[in-house]
Amino acid sequence: MLMKMILTGTGTSHGIPVIGCGCNVCRSSDLRDNRLRCSAFLESPANILVDVGPEFRIQALKYKITKVDAVFITHSHADHLHGIDDLRVFSHTKALDPAHPDNKETEGEGLKIYTTTYAEHDIRHRFDYIFTPMKEGGGKPKIQIMSAENVSEKNPLFI
């Protein structure tokens, strides 16, 4: 089984360059000094996203991410979570299926997001609209929050 890990963002919580910063790194023309906020994507039989920061849409387009089977949220800081709304296109069963161009965003079971109880509380509080029933069409990601607290070598998680 071939797996590929893409580091889609390796910058700080501000990203690099930092807005308004005049330091050598932030003024550098070196491409390595232009980094998006932290996130990673594991391409394997199950495509897994680690963190979904505010630049996730840019990262998904840049790295041609067209399928996400599960998401791990490491913690609930904005730089790791505030792209959650952009999961919408990945969270519905037929969202990217060209055979179903008339799909409804409300179809499917939803995208599984694995995280801690603390982060789940923050997600449900900050993004309460996601969990509030709406009219057909939705306009919001359809997600299921799953516990990742008891995952260990002796208690592995299978996706």
Number of C-alpha atoms within 10 A of each C-alpha: 4 6 11 10 13 13 15 22 21 16 19 14 15 13 19 20 20 17 9 8 11 11 10 10 15 17 15 13 10 9 7 11 16 18 17 24 23 23 25 19 22 16 17 12 11 14 19 20 24 21 28 28 25 20 21 27 16 13 21 16 10 10 12 9 15 12 17 19 16 20 23 22 23 17 18 21 14 13 23 23 23 19 17 23 19 19 20 19 19 22 28 22 18 19 21 15 11 9 8 10 10 10 16 15 22 21 16 14 12 20 21 19 21 21 21 19 15 10 19 19 12 16 21 14 12 12 15 10 13 19 15 10 8 12 7 10 11 17 14 21 22 24 22 15 19 15 16 17 10 11 11 9 7 7 8 10 11 6 10
